[in-house]
Amino acid sequence: MLEDYARALIGDLLHDGTPDEIERRVEVRLERQVVVTRKASPLALELFLDESALHRMVGGPRVMAAQLRQLAEVSKLDNVTLRIHPHTAGFTRGILHGSFVILDFGTDSKGKPVEPPVVYLDGGMSSDLYMDKPELVQRYAGMADDIRRTTLDEKSTRDLLRQVAKEKYSDR
């Protein structure tokens, strides 16, 4: 996520937040990216975006075009999977739920989970929520599976990101 995009997004979410609070949240968001983009032991990231997110302008045309191009580039990393759920896929369980993150901590040398998986829901203007009850984690994993089955492949996703950046935001 580019800094200008993060600042615009967080500023809109925290429209009554202080400039210091907004900057702190921008810094935290940018720091989180380091674990995915670092050279040594980057974390794996699988991300699904609904196509509508590409058409919801954040920060103006220049910022939006740059963000979409950045997503296309980051999606080339070996540890990153980014796929778009297109409008043509229709309604898929989980897609209108809102954002959620399934944190999977991997397995040890014996194949046992290092830690149980956790679902994280960003509270936006309120408190964040972490859910570790197995039945809830399984429900969210099922929604992610449903979304995964209906997304574009990675190359088509990159093509769409670049196309929308160029056609919708670059000429403004």
RAKA-V633948 format. One line per field, one symbol per residue. ss: DSSP state (@ for helix, = for strand, . for the rest). phi: phi as a letter, one per 40 degrees, with the letter a starting at -180 (. if undefined). A space follows every 50 residues. Layout:
ss: ???
phi: ???
This chain:
ss: ..@@@@@@@@@@@.....@@@@@@@@@@@@@@@@@@@.......====== .@@@@.....@@@@@@@@@@@@@@.....======.@@@........... ===...=.....=....====.......===..@@@@@@@@@@@@@@@@. ...@@@@@@@@@@@@@@@@...
phi: .ccccdcccccccbdbccdcccccccdccccccdccccccfcccbbbbbc dcccbccbggdccccccccccccccccccbbbbcccdccgcbdhccchca bbcbcgbcccgcdcaccbcbbccgcbccbbbbcdccdccccccccccdcb ccccccccccdcccdcccbccc
